[in-house]
Amino acid sequence: MSIDLRGVVVATALPYREDPSAPAGLAVDEERFAEHCAWLLENGCRGVGPNGSLGEYSSLTDAERRRAVQVAVETARSTSTPSGERGIVVAGVHAPGWHQAKHWAQVAAEDGADGLLCLPPTMYRSTPAQVVEHFEQVASVGLPVMVYNNPFDTKVDLVPSLVAEIAQIENVVAVKEFSGDVRRAFEIAELCEAAGTQIDVIAGADDVLMELMLDGAVGWFAGFPNVFPREAVELYDLMTAGRYTEARELYTQLVALFRWDSRTEFVQAIKLSMDVVGRYGGPCRPPRGALSAQQVATITAETERAVAAVEALRAGV
């Protein structure tokens, strides 16, 4: 199977409401989550990605995790988008072992997801052969799979040669590149071509978007578009159209904030930034604790600066 991952697919933040009976006193706010997914799609995003790291999948109960995908699918099917096309849902199926990841892939398929995002085995430094087996099992479910290279969290680096091997697996269609090494897009393409395969490279870190798209990335699986969806779509469209000077001008106003997407506190940072612009970000569940006073001040100032700069840019100031 295949899936069109061009455009901005947002790794959705998950809102909570206070509930003493829920884990850590916080229950998933399904109504707010549906509204947020609809808002992203209405602002031109190609799709939404529930149960990613930003969606705090590892802090959810099994029932909450499944329901997040269901709510995203229900919302995507009922939301009008600027393009007139239905938004896609790419469900995170990350897990310690392939038997668990495959289970979540099967559940996502049953619930109507269009594709899957999958890390290598979490919490275990797997060998290349074990990584390949992991993705083979997940891909056997039948949905298109975007493998996720995040060597910082998993301690497993999907280097270009390994990506080229994984690309030979049926139903593996893309790699979300989060290593920060923008040179990899070219090398992945070269090695896949030599092996007679092909895989789409998707920009997986907000602060290397321009560099990766210049080097061949075709999509953006993104974090800060939870805050700036319209500007993110504009930035992506400018890059796709080759209007690099205009894209750089807009990117320059956002990139300081985008750097938080590559930091340990990225979930808290993005949720705070949502709060600052008048959206609802709210708290996080453990293990993610509160930001320091200095971090709050910095993120707030950078968000306000980005909003003002974008407004000035639009006004031609």
JOTA-V973058 format. One record per residue. N is the residue number from 0. RES is the residue in one letter. D_LAST is the distance of its C-alpha to the last C-alpha in Angstrom with 2 decimals. Layout:
N,RES,D_LAST / N,RES,D_LAST
This chain:
0,M,47.16 / 1,S,43.56 / 2,I,40.15 / 3,D,36.78 / 4,L,34.49 / 5,R,31.54 / 6,G,28.35 / 7,V,27.34 / 8,V,30.38 / 9,V,29.67 / 10,A,32.17 / 11,T,32.34 / 12,A,32.55 / 13,L,35.58 / 14,P,35.55 / 15,Y,38.59 / 16,R,40.11 / 17,E,42.62 / 18,D,46.21 / 19,P,49.04 / 20,S,51.08 / 21,A,48.46 / 22,P,48.04 / 23,A,46.51 / 24,G,46.21 / 25,L,43.35 / 26,A,43.83 / 27,V,41.54 / 28,D,39.64 / 29,E,40.17 / 30,E,38.54 / 31,R,35.25 / 32,F,35.50 / 33,A,36.07 / 34,E,33.13 / 35,H,30.86 / 36,C,32.19 / 37,A,31.67 / 38,W,28.04 / 39,L,27.34 / 40,L,29.14 / 41,E,27.56 / 42,N,24.10 / 43,G,25.33 / 44,C,26.99 / 45,R,30.13 / 46,G,32.33 / 47,V,33.19 / 48,G,35.33 / 49,P,37.49 / 50,N,39.71 / 51,G,37.70 / 52,S,37.39 / 53,L,34.32 / 54,G,36.58 / 55,E,39.10 / 56,Y,41.89 / 57,S,44.26 / 58,S,44.19 / 59,L,45.18 / 60,T,48.66 / 61,D,49.88 / 62,A,49.61 / 63,E,46.01 / 64,R,45.07 / 65,R,46.62 / 66,R,45.17 / 67,A,41.58 / 68,V,42.09 / 69,Q,43.80 / 70,V,41.02 / 71,A,38.40 / 72,V,40.64 / 73,E,41.36 / 74,T,37.69 / 75,A,36.74 / 76,R,39.56 / 77,S,38.51 / 78,T,34.72 / 79,S,33.06 / 80,T,30.36 / 81,P,27.80 / 82,S,29.95 / 83,G,33.13 / 84,E,34.68 / 85,R,36.07 / 86,G,34.27 / 87,I,36.36 / 88,V,37.78 / 89,V,38.40 / 90,A,40.67 / 91,G,41.14 / 92,V,44.83 / 93,H,44.86 / 94,A,48.23 / 95,P,50.63 / 96,G,53.00 / 97,W,52.98 / 98,H,55.35 / 99,Q,52.78 / 100,A,49.78 / 101,K,51.89 / 102,H,52.75 / 103,W,49.11 / 104,A,48.53 / 105,Q,51.45 / 106,V,50.21 / 107,A,46.71 / 108,A,48.39 / 109,E,50.51 / 110,D,47.51 / 111,G,45.61 / 112,A,43.06 / 113,D,41.86 / 114,G,41.79 / 115,L,42.32 / 116,L,40.52 / 117,C,43.11 / 118,L,43.27 / 119,P,46.36 / 120,P,48.99 / 121,T,47.48 / 122,M,49.35 / 123,Y,51.46 / 124,R,50.92 / 125,S,52.21 / 126,T,53.64 / 127,P,52.17 / 128,A,55.09 / 129,Q,54.48 / 130,V,50.78 / 131,V,51.77 / 132,E,54.34 / 133,H,51.82 / 134,F,49.50 / 135,E,52.50 / 136,Q,53.67 / 137,V,50.33 / 138,A,49.81 / 139,S,53.34 / 140,V,52.19 / 141,G,50.63 / 142,L,46.95 / 143,P,44.35 / 144,V,43.59 / 145,M,40.53 / 146,V,41.85 / 147,Y,39.70 / 148,N,39.69 / 149,N,38.92 / 150,P,41.20 / 151,F,39.89 / 152,D,41.26 / 153,T,44.25 / 154,K,45.34 / 155,V,45.93 / 156,D,43.80 / 157,L,43.70 / 158,V,43.64 / 159,P,43.16 / 160,S,46.93 / 161,L,47.46 / 162,V,44.64 / 163,A,46.34 / 164,E,49.58 / 165,I,48.05 / 166,A,46.51 / 167,Q,50.08 / 168,I,50.57 / 169,E,50.62 / 170,N,47.71 / 171,V,45.52 / 172,V,42.45 / 173,A,39.58 / 174,V,38.79 / 175,K,35.97 / 176,E,35.22 / 177,F,34.36 / 178,S,36.00 / 179,G,32.79 / 180,D,34.49 / 181,V,32.38 / 182,R,35.24 / 183,R,37.30 / 184,A,35.76 / 185,F,37.32 / 186,E,40.58 / 187,I,40.97 / 188,A,40.56 / 189,E,43.03 / 190,L,45.64 / 191,C,45.45 / 192,E,45.89 / 193,A,48.87 / 194,A,50.37 / 195,G,49.85 / 196,T,47.47 / 197,Q,43.80 / 198,I,41.40 / 199,D,37.73 / 200,V,35.57 / 201,I,33.09 / 202,A,30.32 / 203,G,31.55 / 204,A,29.25 / 205,D,25.55 / 206,D,24.72 / 207,V,26.40 / 208,L,25.14 / 209,M,23.53 / 210,E,26.51 / 211,L,29.08 / 212,M,27.62 / 213,L,27.58 / 214,D,31.20 / 215,G,32.27 / 216,A,31.49 / 217,V,31.35 / 218,G,30.24 / 219,W,28.63 / 220,F,30.73 / 221,A,28.14 / 222,G,27.78 / 223,F,24.25 / 224,P,23.72 / 225,N,25.86 / 226,V,22.67 / 227,F,19.98 / 228,P,22.01 / 229,R,19.53 / 230,E,17.09 / 231,A,20.28 / 232,V,21.56 / 233,E,18.41 / 234,L,18.63 / 235,Y,22.34 / 236,D,22.06 / 237,L,19.68 / 238,M,22.24 / 239,T,25.12 / 240,A,23.80 / 241,G,23.45 / 242,R,19.71 / 243,Y,19.57 / 244,T,16.55 / 245,E,14.32 / 246,A,16.56 / 247,R,16.28 / 248,E,12.51 / 249,L,13.07 / 250,Y,16.34 / 251,T,15.09 / 252,Q,13.30 / 253,L,16.66 / 254,V,19.43 / 255,A,20.23 / 256,L,21.08 / 257,F,22.77 / 258,R,25.17 / 259,W,26.92 / 260,D,28.20 / 261,S,30.48 / 262,R,31.83 / 263,T,34.96 / 264,E,33.24 / 265,F,30.93 / 266,V,32.40 / 267,Q,31.99 / 268,A,28.45 / 269,I,27.30 / 270,K,29.18 / 271,L,27.64 / 272,S,24.10 / 273,M,25.13 / 274,D,26.35 / 275,V,23.15 / 276,V,21.09 / 277,G,23.92 / 278,R,26.06 / 279,Y,29.57 / 280,G,30.25 / 281,G,33.14 / 282,P,35.82 / 283,C,37.46 / 284,R,41.16 / 285,P,43.09 / 286,P,43.01 / 287,R,39.31 / 288,G,39.25 / 289,A,36.70 / 290,L,33.88 / 291,S,34.31 / 292,A,32.55 / 293,Q,30.55 / 294,Q,29.54 / 295,V,28.50 / 296,A,26.36 / 297,T,24.74 / 298,I,24.10 / 299,T,22.80 / 300,A,20.34 / 301,E,19.20 / 302,T,18.88 / 303,E,16.88 / 304,R,14.54 / 305,A,14.25 / 306,V,13.68 / 307,A,10.84 / 308,A,9.20 / 309,V,9.98 / 310,E,8.75 / 311,A,5.15 / 312,L,5.95 / 313,R,7.70 / 314,A,5.53 / 315,G,3.79 / 316,V,0.00
